[in-house]
Amino acid sequence: MTSLPTEPATRRLGLVIDLDICVGCHACAVNCKEWNAGGHMAPLTDFDAFGEKPSGVWFNRIHTFEAGEGADGRTVHFPKSCLHCETPDCVTVCPTGASYKRAADGIVLINEDMCIGCKLCSWACPYGAREYDEDVGVMKKCTLCVDRIYNETLEEVERVPACVSTCPVGARHFGDLGDPQSSVSQLVAEREGYDLMPEMGYRPTNKYLPPRPRRNGSTGCGNKVAQSEPVVDAAALTNHPFLRWVDRLLTR
């Protein structure tokens, strides 16, 4: 079985994802697919892409849920990829050493030349972040775009994962979560960012920022907070000429 680094990584590169502003547009997933189809873990195969039963390798997947009920309800888009855990079982169960965690930055990677496609790592991952490539018979996963974030031929502003560079609403952030003074660490502290399934004990590097309370005082996920915004007169809004036009347009 494969061992983890004996010393904790001094840097912990990872993502911070803001669930409050993610609109579920899938731009991150598409750009991830495009970049990595020619990158470190290329190719990323697709079968019957436009048919009844499409399948293929996607490092980043977006799940959409309805949270809360009634007036408290809201739609939450939940992007998910490898979380680059501090103590990942996907690494320690690997019988060949193909799956490994880097000591320098904490990124979890796969050496395709050593992978035998046994799928033990995918069974060990509680987040479902491993992808089996049926075409070449090996496991693949998010690499945090290592071939991009360390590419000195790119402008510094472009040395971020493809998913971060393409997010149209700025819901994705990248940086060193091992440095408490980094912008991503401060963002997590300010917004009370959390781990996915912390009870599992894997200590994922990637963090999620929870949805903010709505203006009506509801979080939209079943919790109430103090009313902080004035109540808007609904009758006054419906008398606005532009809003009446929009209403007619949407009800055709």
Legacy VTK file of the C-alpha trace (Angstrom):
# vtk DataFile Version 3.0
C-alpha trace
ASCII
DATASET POLYDATA
POINTS 252 float
0.000 0.000 0.000
1.042 3.599 -0.565
2.290 5.850 2.219
1.460 9.491 2.777
4.219 12.098 3.216
5.814 11.772 6.651
5.631 15.540 7.227
2.530 17.680 6.619
2.722 19.802 3.487
3.968 23.322 4.148
1.646 24.554 1.414
-1.917 23.302 0.967
-3.106 24.406 -2.432
-6.827 24.114 -2.945
-10.149 25.659 -3.888
-12.716 27.691 -1.996
-16.175 27.508 -3.566
-18.894 30.032 -2.768
-22.259 28.264 -2.803
-24.018 31.600 -2.364
-23.175 32.870 -5.830
-22.637 29.712 -7.893
-25.325 29.790 -10.597
-24.808 26.252 -11.862
-23.793 27.378 -15.353
-21.274 24.495 -15.739
-18.643 26.835 -17.202
-16.117 25.471 -14.693
-16.838 21.876 -15.705
-16.622 22.646 -19.420
-13.362 24.603 -19.183
-11.904 21.915 -16.916
-12.761 19.318 -19.547
-11.301 21.411 -22.352
-8.033 22.165 -20.570
-7.418 18.674 -19.231
-8.345 16.956 -22.485
-4.885 18.069 -23.618
-3.171 18.383 -20.251
-1.617 16.339 -17.469
-4.199 13.525 -17.477
-5.154 13.649 -21.162
-7.093 12.390 -22.935
-10.474 12.570 -21.207
-12.734 10.201 -23.051
-16.426 10.432 -23.891
-18.742 7.685 -25.089
-22.085 8.318 -26.781
-21.800 11.964 -25.754
-25.038 12.975 -27.487
-26.880 9.692 -27.145
-29.237 8.171 -24.607
-26.540 6.920 -22.222
-23.553 9.292 -22.335
-20.536 8.483 -20.187
-17.042 9.813 -19.844
-14.419 11.387 -17.610
-15.240 14.702 -15.926
-12.999 16.027 -13.136
-15.557 18.615 -12.055
-19.265 17.867 -11.724
-22.058 20.197 -10.596
-24.944 18.799 -8.564
-28.109 20.826 -8.052
-30.341 20.477 -5.004
-33.520 22.035 -3.675
-32.909 23.007 -0.028
-35.535 24.080 2.475
-39.298 24.235 2.040
-41.825 26.869 1.047
-40.595 30.434 1.507
-37.381 28.999 2.927
-36.659 27.019 -0.237
-33.827 27.776 -2.594
-31.821 26.082 -5.321
-28.228 25.290 -4.401
-25.662 24.389 -7.052
-22.903 22.240 -5.598
-19.692 21.848 -7.651
-17.626 18.833 -6.629
-14.201 17.551 -7.603
-11.245 15.995 -5.783
-10.851 17.735 -2.419
-7.125 16.933 -2.050
-7.578 15.639 1.482
-4.856 15.792 4.105
-5.324 12.105 4.971
-6.764 10.535 1.805
-7.612 6.833 1.897
-7.599 6.853 -1.899
-3.809 7.084 -1.625
-3.178 4.600 1.161
-5.280 1.818 -0.435
-3.421 2.021 -3.764
-1.497 -1.268 -4.200
0.985 0.062 -6.770
1.840 3.568 -5.560
0.081 5.102 -8.568
-1.998 7.332 -6.314
0.116 9.701 -4.258
0.076 12.966 -2.325
2.767 15.567 -2.984
4.704 16.790 0.043
5.436 20.200 -1.478
1.875 21.444 -1.994
-0.513 18.742 -0.784
-1.942 17.983 -4.233
-3.143 14.398 -4.755
-2.225 12.941 -8.151
-2.188 9.664 -10.087
0.723 8.197 -12.022
-1.038 6.590 -14.986
1.987 4.444 -15.838
1.628 2.671 -12.479
-2.164 2.490 -12.323
-3.696 -0.941 -12.966
-7.306 0.249 -12.905
-8.278 -1.813 -9.862
-10.638 0.972 -8.678
-9.719 0.555 -5.012
-9.133 4.306 -4.781
-12.603 5.094 -6.111
-14.171 2.777 -3.545
-12.155 4.406 -0.772
-13.087 7.969 -1.736
-16.280 8.982 0.121
-16.757 11.992 -2.167
-16.968 10.092 -5.455
-14.177 12.213 -6.913
-12.323 9.505 -8.838
-13.109 8.795 -12.485
-12.404 5.544 -14.313
-11.325 5.981 -17.916
-12.755 2.944 -19.709
-10.777 3.688 -22.845
-7.319 3.299 -21.271
-8.266 1.361 -18.131
-6.866 3.752 -15.523
-8.195 6.072 -12.842
-8.159 9.830 -13.345
-9.031 12.862 -11.225
-8.686 16.603 -10.687
-5.045 17.691 -10.618
-5.709 21.343 -9.688
-4.265 21.931 -13.172
-0.650 21.366 -12.057
0.430 21.912 -15.649
-1.116 25.364 -15.502
-0.542 26.726 -11.982
3.225 26.165 -12.268
3.524 27.181 -15.930
5.852 30.186 -15.945
5.127 30.863 -19.614
1.658 32.034 -18.577
0.884 35.413 -17.086
0.738 35.166 -13.296
-2.967 35.991 -13.255
-3.587 32.930 -15.463
-1.738 30.502 -13.174
-4.906 29.222 -11.564
-6.964 26.100 -12.272
-9.046 26.291 -15.434
-12.269 26.151 -13.425
-11.260 29.246 -11.450
-10.219 31.232 -14.505
-13.543 30.706 -16.261
-16.121 31.194 -13.482
-18.275 34.138 -14.673
-19.486 35.105 -11.189
-16.268 34.638 -9.199
-17.619 31.743 -7.132
-14.323 29.846 -7.208
-11.088 30.881 -5.484
-7.633 29.274 -5.495
-4.713 29.634 -3.117
-2.701 28.304 -0.203
-5.041 27.145 2.537
-2.043 26.206 4.654
-1.220 29.894 5.085
-3.658 31.545 7.531
-2.812 34.949 6.047
-3.626 34.014 2.446
-6.689 35.527 0.812
-8.446 32.156 0.591
-7.811 31.363 4.264
-9.137 34.761 5.303
-12.191 34.257 3.102
-12.887 30.917 4.789
-12.531 32.512 8.236
-14.786 35.468 7.379
-17.536 33.382 5.787
-17.292 30.378 8.110
-16.234 28.046 5.329
-16.587 24.364 6.050
-15.309 20.911 5.094
-17.442 18.480 3.142
-18.397 15.557 5.414
-15.965 16.445 8.230
-17.142 13.451 10.251
-15.205 11.192 7.867
-11.928 12.607 9.182
-10.170 13.065 5.830
-9.612 16.800 6.385
-10.183 17.989 2.806
-8.222 21.004 1.643
-11.057 22.413 -0.487
-13.619 24.446 1.438
-17.184 25.551 0.792
-18.709 28.899 1.718
-22.350 28.592 2.824
-25.204 30.580 1.248
-25.753 33.996 2.837
-29.090 34.888 4.464
-31.666 36.230 2.056
-32.912 39.796 2.292
-36.166 38.591 3.839
-34.206 37.176 6.759
-34.209 33.564 5.566
-31.138 31.536 4.679
-33.222 29.629 2.176
-32.124 26.361 3.784
-34.600 26.074 6.601
-33.009 28.503 9.050
-34.265 31.923 10.138
-32.189 34.971 10.984
-33.131 38.423 12.165
-34.911 40.662 9.659
-32.359 43.188 8.393
-33.854 44.586 5.168
-36.994 46.744 4.792
-40.102 45.065 3.409
-40.865 46.123 -0.158
-44.454 47.015 -1.073
-45.442 44.353 -3.615
-48.314 46.483 -4.962
-45.950 49.337 -5.750
-43.685 46.966 -7.654
-46.481 45.543 -9.786
-47.482 49.087 -10.850
-44.025 49.771 -12.283
-44.343 49.947 -16.127
-41.184 47.962 -16.821
-42.099 45.197 -14.372
-45.591 44.958 -15.841
-43.990 44.462 -19.275
-41.662 41.741 -17.955
-44.611 40.022 -16.295
-46.575 39.986 -19.560
-43.543 38.667 -21.457
-42.926 35.792 -19.041
-46.559 34.729 -18.911
-47.045 34.304 -22.664
LINES 1 253
252 0 1 2 3 4 5 6 7 8 9 10 11 12 13 14 15 16 17 18 19 20 21 22 23 24 25 26 27 28 29 30 31 32 33 34 35 36 37 38 39 40 41 42 43 44 45 46 47 48 49 50 51 52 53 54 55 56 57 58 59 60 61 62 63 64 65 66 67 68 69 70 71 72 73 74 75 76 77 78 79 80 81 82 83 84 85 86 87 88 89 90 91 92 93 94 95 96 97 98 99 100 101 102 103 104 105 106 107 108 109 110 111 112 113 114 115 116 117 118 119 120 121 122 123 124 125 126 127 128 129 130 131 132 133 134 135 136 137 138 139 140 141 142 143 144 145 146 147 148 149 150 151 152 153 154 155 156 157 158 159 160 161 162 163 164 165 166 167 168 169 170 171 172 173 174 175 176 177 178 179 180 181 182 183 184 185 186 187 188 189 190 191 192 193 194 195 196 197 198 199 200 201 202 203 204 205 206 207 208 209 210 211 212 213 214 215 216 217 218 219 220 221 222 223 224 225 226 227 228 229 230 231 232 233 234 235 236 237 238 239 240 241 242 243 244 245 246 247 248 249 250 251
